[in-house]
């Protein structure tokens, strides 16, 4: 909702809310901890241990109290935003309360050990022998399902919740915060071998120059999708899933439903990849462990699922290598996956700007009129400014701050990232609550699934493997000393 009648516009509102939370987090580096009360949900088998405050400095708070405080804070923050968007604040507040409750219950359920545990260490910790291995992002899937149930079985309730069904706003706030989290991770990965870093940077070029063009062509020429659908679909499949679909959809001014539906497919297919690819990596790539890590980073299309896949693959490959008398240092396979994924994420804003420029000047231009430079600015998704600021500021602090401040920086950005997870959960509940099966069918969901499955399993995964082999083949993790 970015038209003039909506006041400030969701793009700018998302940028300011995300930057505000980021600023509060940074104060905690040298001053009081202002966000440590935020509620976190861990993978759990005992429900009483599921919730806790983000910071040990707030250990006196119970998990339930942290959840209540988080709800009140977000209610105040989003209600202020609703006023700026010229919405009915009272109706929004009531609807947001229900949306928050259903979304967070979904997040808690999705963190249940039999759904979310991923590694052998997790299995041992929770005393379980099986799991769907969804990671905490399984909460997104649960939230999506609950939202779809509300939309399709309780349409009257869905209508009443519409003032707070703001998937674009929630996801964009989350993406602004994500910039800071990725910067901390990038700074950590700069300590990896230069070979891994630069090969990872080179490898991601294929996501834009090869993946995107081919997926866009398949969607347009083989399946007959319009540009409005083909762009977010190509971005979601080939680049970075949800984040890329939303950012590039905004850049070309696609209808909100388009990147939302693509985002739901991204999460579902990422779960499938998470359950399958690490075991393929163990079976066929244990002799090239860094290739396995890079491959997963290039192929799995959400951050959490990509990192979880790298974690599982590393545990499996290290175990297999140890049985053969080879003891690799842990962290390098996961590091390759995370490094590649981070560089892919960094380029989301750049690619969105490129598409905004192309659409303004060459595609969505009225006959006989030349696009003005200001139109590029008008189309550019403003929340990406927030994303770039949080990334750049955090990276500069991480690289140049005194060594003793770096652990504190990581901690406070972790607290801000708690809100990113909450806003993503609100997004996926909203995705479901804004959709119904009849509408999905009318929009061509069957063809979307076909394009996604064909491109991901028929092309993207295998090209990613080839590229990873080119850049990481022959590179081995160091052996454990002694």
Buried (B, 14 or more C-beta within 10 A) or exposed (E): BBEEEBBBBBBBBBBBBBBBBBEBBBEBBEEEBBBBBBBBBBBBBEEEEBBBBBBEBBEEBEBEBBBEBBBEBBBEBBBEBBBBBEBEBEBBBBBBBBBBEBBBBBBBBBBBBBBBBBBEEBBEEBEEEEBBBBBBBBBBBBBBBBBBBBBBEEEEBBEBBBBBBBBBBBBBBBBBBBBBBBBBBBBBBEEBBEEBBEBBBBBBEBBBEBBBEBBBEBBBEEBEBEBBBBBBBBBBBBBBBBBBBBBBBBBBBBEBBBBBBBBBBBBBBBBBBBBEBBEBBBEEBBEBBBBBBBBBBBBBBBBBBBBBBBBBBBBBBBEBBEEEEBBBEEEBBBBBBBBBBBBBBBBBBEBBBBBBBBBBBEEBEEEEEEBEEEBBEEBBBBBBBBBBBBBEBBBEBBEEBEEEEBEBBBBBBBBBBBBBBBBBBBBBBBBBBBBBEEBBEEBBBEBBEBBBBBBBBEBBBEBBBBBBBBBBEEBEBEEEEE
